[in-house]
């Protein structure tokens, strides 16, 4: 079976003094490669500089654990996997594993040792990071966990839970060392497992719902994009859910007057869907600071969206925009 991108849950409660110090030292302040070259293996430095041309990266590590209990979990992790930091009853930070390596001397230099003399020597560098503010109760509910379940120690979710959680906690593609090539037999097994008829049925149902939604939003041949304000032919406008449809209650899905907005296919739908812009209370459009990392995205936002107030916003739609602000909008990681 083809290996899917996994999600790693990294417990790191910032209310604990030691954890917060580690976060401030190597997440809030990325680690400079040249300053630590004497502790990094040459091949690791080469890979890091290829992945991070600016010469620094956010880093974290994992202790081996009692009787090396964490080592088997670490072996399940791969570059390209997503990592989400949890603590104090929320998910607050996430990124893509760009590179993994083992280096006890560097870990001791960055983070010292714990009371048992262990250090966080199984290290990884993160790319494409962003901040979150998602209650852990939402994760429990989505994955069908007991509400008393806590994330104790680093955890690699299974394929089903990883796939489900990707719909709630979204990250953009980010640089990572390439994964091992797929075995041709595994690729064929994945193709054989695809049920085209089921896929077509799902697509037909989704197209029907989208058509009904668009008819409600676009009674004529032209309409106004709720984000950029341009009046465009209907072919270039879609009915975009303000809150992700997958997380709407049944009553919210049927709230056709408020759950969606018209967004143009020239860029507005994409930058909203990927969290580079959001809508604040009273309709002011807010731009993610992380948009600056993608020059084409930043240019589009600057030319078409920056400084706008969204007339489509109203008090009935505010709960949906509020969900987008807390779940989808790309906020900067907390310092």
Buried (B, 14 or more C-beta within 10 A) or exposed (E): EEEEBBBBBBBBBBEEEEBBEBBEEBBBEBBEBEEBEEBBEEEBBEBBBEBBEEEBBBBBBBBBBEEEEBBEBBEBBBBBBBBBBBBEEBBBBBBBBBBBBBBBEBBBBBBEBEEEEBBBBBBBBBBBBBBBBBEBEBBBEBBEBEEEEEBEEBBBBEBEBBBBBBEBBBBBEBBBBEEEEEEEEEEEEEEEEEEEEEEEEEEEEEEEBBEEBBEEBBEEEEBBBBBBBBEBEBEBBBBBBBBBBEBBEEEBBEBBEBBBBBBBBBBBBBBBBBBBBBBBEEBEBEBBEBBEBBEEBBEBBEEBBBEBEBEBBEEEBBBBBBBBBBBBBBBEBEE
